[in-house]
Amino acid sequence: MASGTITQTILDDYQREFAGSHGLHERARQVISGGITHDGRFLRPFPPYIAKAKGAHKWDVDGHQLIDYAVGHGSLIFGHDDPEISAALKGQVSEGTHFGAGHLGEIAWAEQIVKLVPSAEQVRFTASGTESTLLAMRVARGYTEKTTILKFEGHFHGWQDYALKGEKPPFEKTSVPGIPRETLSTVAVVPSNDLAMLEERLVQGDVAGVILEPSGASWATIPLKEDFLGRVRLLTQKYNAVLIFDEVITGFRWAPGGAQQRFDITPDLTTMAKIVAGGMPGGAIAGSADLMEMIAFKDEAGWNANRRVPQAGTYNANPLAAAAGLTCLRKCEDPAVQQYCDDLATQLRTGLNEVFVELDVPAVAWGESSIFHIAVGKKAANRIAGDLHTPEGLEAEYLKGSGGNALAQTFEIGMLVEGVHLFHSGGFFSTAHTLEDIKKTVEATRTVGNRMRNEGLFG
Ligand SMILES: Cc1ncc(COP(=O)(O)O)c(C=O)c1O
């Protein structure tokens, strides 16, 4: 069908059916900058507003039931309102929500992290993933007494000042509004998967720590080559740089012990958030005892004033986060949890690629573990009607940035109209998702792909 014969576009439908969200967004814009509370929730022409959530579904203010692939930005691996986590939270509310002191819950929570995460001998809690990466970088710098943090293009480590250089395309851009040039000059950025450039930079001797997402940038949008993590481990040892795995997403999802367990590579430090706190605001760093002791007070002369790495935080190991986190991590111990989610994701990635090939539209789905990504606009060279780990022939900047392009945004609102809420054109699985959700998502994709083609959006 030619675009001229379309009477109702995806945009028309979205604006009509999500009118309640539109109204709330206009109201939000009066008092909340840009109307959103996280850059990642930006969606044209306006984002959906949610009234309640349960299991793998949520309901927007206009009453639509949506399959939820955001599941708390990946933090709710057991879905919304998991009975055990909710009971732990409710029980803790009546016991107290902030003691301004140590408590049993934080010890049990740390013990559970040490039990599950291979690199974890000791733990410190934070209030978010951003705080976790900030603290890990500080520990690496304090321990090595070196300055530079080396990171990889596209890898996301939260929004603190040392984390944003080279995060968004174009990767070679070295300035970030609001962050002093002097601060950015202490961060080196190397292309993903480029071991030669990594060694070239490490050999200069000033690198305190190397931080990366062990899934590849933004939960596997730019997948890593198979031997990459092992080679980075060897190089960081050779040049005395602290290796930090940012497992804010992969932790307890890629395996009970995170990506480090799945790939059998042990970093020096691990940063966590999301699942670690059972979906509550909270995070942690963990690592070898000698590194983690950098934060501890000691009786040694001069240590506390001159060598110790400081950390504070009103909400660190908050009793609510501890209660949810401990309950969640006890449940994560069973590898059947991650296996179930992985299997569903494999089936969805396969189903999506089958639709894209069948419709012959320029789109691809890929991913690993229990996540999936969709890029709309270009065809991968290795396009297949099956599961894909690494789309070939598409630049890293396209893979990382495709979720923000106009086609992807139309695809996302089209999926909302069909009852599916994607997250950055992709999503996360929880144990609450079912095969029925996958079937509906694949059908929704067929409908939206067809509509976009009929609207002439693929050119
Ligand atoms: C890999 C990674 N690191 C760090 C962060 C920042 O975590 P938070 O949003 O809790 O500050 C995120 C958030 O999505 C993340 O995906």
The ligand as a Gaussian input file, in Angstrom:
#p B3LYP/6-31G(d) Opt

LIG

0 1
 C       25.923000      -1.084000      33.258000
 C       25.339000       0.032000      34.074000
 N       26.126000       0.658000      34.961000
 C       25.661000       1.647000      35.737000
 C       24.351000       2.054000      35.658000
 C       23.830000       3.153000      36.520000
 O       22.981000       2.640000      37.484000
 P       21.902000       3.593000      38.190000
 O       20.884000       3.932000      37.167000
 O       21.379000       2.745000      39.322000
 O       22.631000       4.780000      38.694000
 C       23.492000       1.428000      34.748000
 C       22.086000       1.831000      34.639000
 O       21.323000       1.375000      33.832000
 C       23.996000       0.404000      33.925000
 O       23.232000      -0.199000      33.016000

